[in-house]
Amino acid sequence: MEILAPRFSGFCPGVKKAEDALLALRNGTDEPLYVLGELIHNHHFIEELERRRIHTVSRIEDIPEGAHVVIRTHGIPREVEERLRERFRVTDLTCFKVKALQKVILDHDRAGYAVLISGKRKHPEVQGLVSYARKVWVLETNEEIESFFREVKEDPSHPLHPPQPVLLVSQTTAPHSLFEALTTAARTHLPRHTLAVHNSICPITTHREEAALALQDQVDLTLVIGDPSSSNAAKLYERLKAHNPATWFITSVDDLPALHPHLRRATRIQLVSSSSTPPSQEAAIRTHLLTHYDTTPSSSD
Ligand code: SF4
């Protein structure tokens, strides 16, 4: 069996930068550190941070007064950040791409634009993004996009009347197809509005998907390594599975025994990790494959 790995597999630049900065903070102090919300969507990583006294908390009330708090890669709502800065020492590890998108939204809001975002309204990044605009909608599916524009057309008192400037952006890890559906619908249904189209989808996730897709025809099976709560891991898996049904989503080495009947017949497999999958998780899976199967480690573009 041969193991192939596509380019761009694993931690993206935003996550790598946040991990390096957090570990540098850890090494520079003995005090406990706090992260408001999960730094990245990966429970193995969060458990590892906990072992190093970097505590993940979901509420400001759970942070001791005056503590050192870290803002996660997805960013947080503006008003929450302001509250944090009033009471704690804060290190902002919001990914530079998310930070840039927050600024684009804020600048357009100040210039009088309404904002439409394609993505998941409960995703932490999106919850942060919406806080930078006063007139903002999040559209999750093609059906929602259709019904939103139908409503605009049929309701003369809709806040998008009279014609006004509108900014169109995407959650950084949302599908291209959803953003395309949004821009197409806006161009069709808002012919008298000024539209600013800002494609904010992170190219890393697309590059990884393309590289992994290119290997799908060369392998017997593909293992996508990620956490079920990660948007980019789910998107990667769905795309690859659509191309080759012999594709499985796994979270750790513990998932491999169930796949033994497939693994023992495979001569070539692809291992691909999401943006938020720690290298240690992929390494453990590689080691298991090398130990239990006749395996040749290899990499490929
Ligand atoms: S996927 Fe892109 S936007 Fe998201 S954290 Fe990584 S570099 Fe930043």
Residues whose N, C-alpha, C, O or C-beta is under 5 A from the ligand:
A	BS01	SF4	C12 P13 G14 V15 T73 C95 K97 V98 T172 C202 I204 S275
